[in-house]
Amino acid sequence: LALRTGKRWLFAPTEERWWHHQFGNAILSSADVAWWQRIPLPGQSRGHRNLVLTALKQGEFTIHVIATHLDRNDSAARADQLASVIELFLSLDQPTILMGDLNTTADERPLATMLARSDVHDTLRDAQGSATPRSIDWILTRGLKTVAAGVIDNGASDHPLLWAELAVDDDLRITNDDKMTKVEGRTRQSHRD
């Protein structure tokens, strides 16, 4: 897929079958990858769930991206995995994207609690309002605004494709400009001393 699209790629396997990596989390990106990390998630399923945390360089911003697929069959493991993913997502500097099959609907805790926060955005709800289909697949953001988003179900998978076009939130741009000005001011001051 990476060769066909000309994108950079990363694959963090979670399971091997017949001596080959079969399942895991992947990221394709046209942006430069500054760094990445594979983080194991709690649980004892044979799938050995994980998440991939990636820092992508997009202009002056570093965008943190989390991609994951949580356990479907073990609800206790899924709850622990979701708590870990949410804690990480909320702890990262903005802009941040969380995407994946969370095997959790919008009315289930703690996802419902996180979705109620003003700084967390569900890209499909932002684009489609209340017409958003019930889903266990998500693209959630912080510090980004949704330009457009949608769902494509062409039967290629047991899940539809979610997509989103995003832009850096204007409030974050102002904050980032302020940080840059302060840093430049300190740099100039230290050069004078």
N, C-alpha and C positions, 0 to 999 in steps of 0.2 A: 504494500500500500504506500509506503514511504517513497519507494522508487517511482511509482506511478504518479504520485502527487508532487514529487520534488521537495518534500518536507523533511525536516530533521525529525528523528524519531527516538523514542526511548521505550523499552519494554521491560517491565519488572515482573518476572514469572512468579506464580504462586504454587503451581503444581506441575509435576512431570508425569507423562505417560509415555510408555515405550521409549524411554531414554531421551525424550525431547520435551522442551518446555511447551506446555499445551495451553495453560490458562494464566492470566495475570492482568495487569493494568498497563495500558500503553498511552503515550502522548505523541501526537504528530503536531509539529509547530513550524510556522514560517519565521517565527522570531528566534533570536539567538538564545540558547540555553546558557544561563550564567552558572547554574549548578543544579543538581538534583539529588534526591535522597529517597531510598526505599525504606518505608517504616512498617514493620510487622504490626498487625492488629491483634488484640486479644481473642482467644477462642481456640478450640481444639479440633475444628473440622478438618477433614482431609484436604480442604482447599487452601489452608494456611493463608488466610486473607491478609492483604497489605494495602497500603496507600502509597502513591507516588507524589512527592512534594517537589515541585519544580519552580525555579525562579527564571522567568523569561525576561529578556531585555527588550523593551518596546520604547524607542526614543529615550526620553529622560527618565522613564519609569521602569522599575522592576515589578513585574506582576507575578505574584505567587499563585501557583495552580496546584490544586489537589485533585487527583483522580483516584477513584476507589470503586470497589464492588463489595458490598457487605454481605454477610451470611444470610441466606434465605431460610434455612431449615431450623436453625437453633436460635430461638428468640432471645435467650439470655446472652448468647455470644453477640448477636446483632445489637442488642442494647448497649453492651460494653464497647463494641466497635464504634457505634454511632456517637457515644459519649466522647470517645477519644478523638474522632474526626471533628466533631463540633468544637471541642476544646482547642484543637490546633487551628481550625479555621478562624475562630474568633480571636486567637492570640497573635496572628500574623499581621504585619503592617499591611495597610491597604495600598494599592488595589490587590484584591484576592478573589480567586475563583475556586469554587468547590463543584466538581462535577462527577457524576457516576450513578450507578445503580445502588441506591441506599436501601432498597427493599423495605422502604418505609413511606407511608402516605402522609399528607400534610396535616392530618388530624391526630397523628401519633406523637406522643411526647418522647424525647425532648425536641424533636424536629419542629413541632407546632410552636413551642416556646421560642425557638430560634427564629422561626419565620415571622413572629410577632414583633421582632426588634426592628426599629426604624433604619438601622444601618445594614440590614441584610435584605437582599433583593432576589426574588424568584424571577428569572428572566422570562419565563413563559407567562406568568401572571402579569408582569409589567407590560408585555406585548399584547396579550390576549384578554386581559381582565378576568372576569368571572367565567369566561368560556374555556378556561384552562381544563384539559382533561385530567381525570384522576390518574396519578402516576406514582411510580416508585423510582423513576429516573429523574435526575435533577441537574440543573445548572444554576447555582446560587452565586451571588457576588457581593462584595463589599468594596466601596470606592469606585465602582464602575456603574455606568448607566446603560440600560438596554436600548439600543437603536432599533433592533428588530429581533424576533425569535420565533421559532416554530417547531413543528413536528412533521417528520416525513416517515410514513410507514409504507415501505415498498415490499415488505415480506422477506427481506434479506436476513432478518434476525427475529428472535422471539421478542425483541424490544424495538420500538420505533427509534429513529434517529432524532435526537434533540439538537437544535443548533441555535446559536445566538450571535448577533453582531453587537459588539460592546464598544463603548468609548469611556475614557477616563472622566469621572465625575468632575464637574466644574469646581466644586468645593475642594476636592483633592488637589486640583491644579493650583488653586490659590494658596493652599497650605504648602504645597511643594515649592511654589515660587517664593513664599515667605522663608522657608527653610533654606533655599538656595541663597537668598539675599543675606540671611544671617550668617551663613557659612562664608560667603564671599566677604562680608563685613569683618568677620574675625580674621580671615586670611589676610585681608588688606592691613588690618590693624597689626597683626603679628609681623608682617613684612616691614612695617614702619618701625617697630621696636628694635 
